Each structure stands twice: as C-alpha cells, then as structure tokens.
Amino acid sequence: MCQTIEWSPTNPKPDLFVCHGFSRLEAIESLTKFKRILDLAMMKLAGRKGWYAAVIRHSGCRSGREHETPILAEPTPDGFLILLPYGEDVDWLKNVLVAGKCEIENKGVSYSVAEPEVVDREEAASLLPSRLRRQLGLYGVDTYLKVKHCAGLVDRAAHEGEQRKEESPEQR
C-alpha cells in the first residue's frame, strides 16, 4: 500500500512518498546504485564485436584525462553518426567539440575521427540508408553528432604491444 505523507512540524520532509516500506529517496538511491552497475556492465560490452553500443574515447577539456563513454553510433560512408538522446548539454560532447577529434570503437574496431559537427534529424537522415532512416524516426532523437574518419583505423592492441616492447623488464 502506498501513501503520501504531508508536511507537519513532526515531519519536516514534505512530499515524502512511501510505497511498500520504501521512501522516494530510498527508491532513488537504489535506482542510482543499479544504474552504476548497469553502466559498468555497458562499458565492459560497448565497442565489442556483436554488441549494439560503441565507445567514444575523448580527452577532458580541463583535465586532459582520457574518458570513455558508451554511445549509439551508426557508420556512414565517411565516418559515423552518433545519436544524442540527452541533447547537446553532455560533457563528452563538449569535450569532443573542443578537441575536434576523438576515437570510436565500434564492433571491435577502433577508428580515429575528427571534424565533429552537430546536425539535425533531416541532415542525419540524408546520410543513412532507408532502413536506418525508419529506425531513427522511432528513436525520437532530434540532434546527432556527425564525425568523419581521419587517420584510419587505430590498432590499440598493436599500440599497447609496442609500448610493452619499449619497456625494460625491470619496468614491468
């Protein structure tokens, strides 16, 4: 049974909603913990072969630290089209726009991309085949990020292997 508890001098928390023994605050805290677990799982799978989500790697504007964010990226003839379901006010997008470049890992392959540009639904639709245009209409997303391939594929495994070869046995 659910009930709303009104404000009173003995209960200074107005709008406290109790349902099945949990307050609204407890429910929000539980959902937040669950979302963190889901985010960790998504980051383990994103960008891998056979998974629908990709990973975008970008540097922070102020810190310069490398960040990874799961995204939905559709390949286009000259790059990728990235859905922006949360709009343009997200940190990773600001970082990519300032840097002018990033790296996308999609289906197990990493790509260097540059020339980021936010585009509307009409321009995004013109970049995709008709089957994907119908799907984009279902997402209800109005803005997209268009990026273009630059230096080509990035072989992260080979790059990490080269770094290990350069290290002396004492450094390992």
N, C-alpha and C positions, 0 to 999 in steps of 0.2 A: 504494500500500500504506500502511495506517495502522498506527501503533504508539503505545503509551503508554510514556513514559519515566519510570521510577521515580526517587525521590529518591536522591541519593548525595552524598557530600562534594564531588564534582566538579561535580554538577548540583544547586544549591540550590533549583531551581524544581521542586518535586514536582508531579505531576498535569499535566505538560506533554504535551499530546496533539498529535502530529504526523501530518498527513494530506496526502498529495500535496505535501510540501515546505512546508506552512504550519502554524505552531503555532496553538493555540487562541486565543492572544492576538492574533496577526496576523489570524485569521479574524474575531474580534470587532471589531477596529479597521476592517477592510474593510466589515463589515456596518454599523457605525456611520456610516462615510462615505457608504455607499449610502443609508442611512435619511435622512441630512441632505439628500441630493439629492432623494429622493422627497418629503420634507417641503416643500422649496422648490417642487417641481412641484405638489404638492397645494395649496399656498397660492396659486399662480397661478390654479388652476382652481376652487377651492372658492368657493361662493356664486354662481358664474356660471350663466346660463341653460343648461339642458341637462346640468348636472353633478349628480351624486348628493349630493355633500357641500355643507354650508353653512359659513359662517364666523360665529363668535361674537366680537364685539368687546367688550372689558371693560377696566376700569382696574385696575391693580395696587393691592393693599391698602396697601402701604407706599410704593411709589414714585410712585403716581398716573399712571404711564405707561400709554398705551393699548396693549393687546396684542390679537393676532388668533390664533384657534385654529380649525383645521378640525374640524367636528363632523358627526354624522348627526342631522338634525332633521326630524321629521315634523310637518307642520301639523295642528293640531287646530281645532275651531270657535272657540276663544277665544285661541289662541296657538300654542305649539309644545311638542312632547315631544322631548327630547334624550336620546339613548342615552348611558349612562355605562359603556362597555365596560371601563374601567380602574378602576371603582369610584368612591368618593367622595373618595379621597385624591389629588386632582389640583389643581394650583394654580389653573387657570382657574375651576374650580367654586367653590373657596373665595373667590376674588375676586368672583364673581357673587353668591354668597350674602351676603357682607359688604356689597356695594354695593346689593343689592336691585334692580338693573336692569342691562341690557346692550343690545346691538344685535345682531340676527341678519340676515345677508344670505343669502337663500335664493332660488335660481332667478333671480338678477339683481335682486331687490328687497330693500331694507333695511327692517327693522321694529324699532321700539323696543319692548322687552318689559320686564316687571317682575314682581314677586311670585314670585321663584324658589322652588320647593319640590321637594325630593327625594321621589320616590314609588316604590313597589314595582311589580312586574310586574303584579299584579292591577289596581291602580288605573290603571296606564298602559294596560292592555288595554281598560278600560272607556271610554277617551277616543278610541279609534280604530275605524274601520270593520273589519268582519270580515276582509277580505283582508289588512289590515295586521296584525291580531292574529296570524294564522297566521305571517306573516313574522317578527314579533317573537319568537315561540316558537323559531324557527330560530336567532336571534342568540345565545341563551343569556345575555342580559343581565338581571340581577336588579334594577338600580336605574336610574332615569330622572330627568331634571330637567324639571319642568313649569314653563313660563313663560306669562304672559298678555300680550296686546297692551296697550300703554298709549296713547301719543300718536298711534299710527297709523304710516303709512309715513314713512320718513326718506329724503328725496331727497338723497343725498350729492352728486350731480353739481351740482344747483342750489345747494346749500350752498357747495361749492367755488367755483362761479361767482360767487356773491355776495361771497366773500372776495376774489377777484381784482379785482372791480369796486371794492371799497373801497380796494385798494392803489393807490398812485400809480405812475405809470410809472417813477419812479426806484427804487421798492422792488422792481420785477420784475426 
